[in-house]
Amino acid sequence: MTGAVVWITGLPSSGKSTLAERARRALVGEGRASCVLDGDEVRGALVPSPGYDPEGRGAFYETLARLAALLARQGMIVIVAATAHRRAYRERARALAPRLVEVFVDVAPATCRARDAKGLYRASGAGDVGALPGADLEYEAPASPEVVARGGEDEAALRVIVDMARAWSAAAEAGA
């Protein structure tokens, strides 16, 4: 049985983690083995902690993509909630995963700044945090994501993600 990776990308404070957790709960409720790899949580678990310079970010997203692919090859539906502001990071994840679906949480930058769930935009504005995608760094939106969500509470996007997981499970059971 082969799992899949659902990579949820978008600006900081767009709702990635909210959507990821809602998808995990829905999948677990249907008896599907799934987990969330939240970029912030995984980053905090790594020792030494990766930096935010270009090399550190590249190494972090490579590690995250490899971890997601490893779990997917063991039959899990792995939901990754991570900004991954460069398309190259997400393309690398797609190359490693047995199956990857890219979900773009499309929320206006002004809305993300107003939410500022973790205080990152405020810290960036004060000069305490640098290199924040959407503030100091360009965020490269997906060219053609399989799913577009309008925030973390988007019911239609959640249904598409769960329906795709059902289809993957059916294909795996049929030996496809």
N, C-alpha and C positions, 0 to 999 in steps of 0.2 A: 504494500500500500504506500502510495506517495502522497504527501501532504502538499501544502501550498503556502506561499507567502502573500499576505495582503499588506502592501506597504502604503501607509497613510502619510502623505506629505502635505505641507502647507506652511504658512508663516507661523512664527511663535504666537501663541494665544488664539489660533484659528479654530481649535476644537478637535485636534487630532487625537489627543488622549481620551477625550470624552467619547468620540465615535469608536475608538478602538475598544474601550471597555464595554460599550453597549453591544458591539459586535461579538465580543468574547462571551458575554452573558447569553446572548441569543443562541450562539453556536453550542455552548455547553448545555443550554436548556434543551437542545435537540440531540444531545448525546454525542456531539462531535468534539474530539480532542483538539483543544485550542489553547493558545496562550498569547499574552501580550508582551512584547518587548518594547517598553517605552524608552525612547532614546535617553531621556534624562536619568531614569533609574538605572539603565545599563551603564551609562557613563559613570555614575556614582559607585557602581559595583566593581569597576575595573581598577586594578592596582598594577602599575601606577596609573593615576587618572590621566586620560589623554588631554592634551592641550587644545586650545581653540585656534591656534595658528593653522595655516593651510595644511602642513604636514600632519599635525595632530588630528585635524578633522578628517583628513583622508584616511589615516590609520583607523580612526574610530569607526567611520562608516564601512570600511572594509571588514573590520571585526564584526560589526553588527550584521552586515549582510551574510558573512560566513556562518555566524551563529544561527541566524534565521534559516538559512539553507540547510544546515545540519539538522535542526529540529524538524523541518519540513520533510526531509528525506526519511525521517523516522515516523512519518504519518501524521504529524501535527499540522493544524492550520495555525500558522504563526502570523499574528497581527503586529506589525511594526508601526509604532507611532513615532516618527522622527522627521524633523524638518528636512534634512538632506537637501540643502539649498542648491546644490549643483546637480544638473541632470546626470552628469557622469557618475555620481554616487549611486543613483537609482538604476542607471543602466548596468552598472557593475553588479548590483544586487540581482537584477533580472538574469544576468548571465550565469550567476551562481545557483539560483533557485531552480528546483525541478519545475515549478510553475509559479509565476508572480503576477499579481494584479496590482496595478498602481491606482490609488485613490487620491484624488486631489481635493483637499478641503479649501474651497475657493471662497475666501472671506476678504473683504476690502481691508487694506492696510490700516486705514483709520479705525475700523472696528476692532482690529487686533490691538492697536495701541490703546484704545479706550478700555478694552478688557484687561489687558496687561496682567494676566493671572499670576505670573511669577515676579512681577516688578522689573522685567528685563528692559522694556522700553524706557521706563523711568530711569533705570540705572544707566542705560545707554545715553540718554539725554543729559544726564549729570556727568558723563565721562567716566563713570565707574566700571562700565562694561563696554568693551569694544568688539567690533566684528560681529554685530548681531544681524542675522539675515532679516531683511525687510526694513532695517534702520541704517546700518553701516555697510552691509553687504547686499549685493543683488541676490534676489531669490529667483531662480530659473524655474518657472512654472512648467509642469509637464506639457509636452507638445500634444500628446494624444492619450490621456489617462483612460483606463477602462471605466472608471467611475468618477463622477464629480459630485462632491457633497457641498451643500451650502451651510457649513457649520457642523458641529458635533451632534446636533439634535436632528439632523436630516433623516427623516423616516424612509424616504424613497431610496436614498443611498444605502441605508442599513439593510433594507429588503434586498437590494441588488447583491450586496456582499453575501448575505445569508443564502440567497438563491444560487449564487455561484458556488458556494461551498457545498450545497446539496448536489449540484451537477458534478463537482469534482469527486464527491464520495460515490455517486452512482457510477461514474466512469471507472474509478478505482476498483469498485466491486465487480464491474463487468470485465476487468482486466485490460482496459484501454490505456 
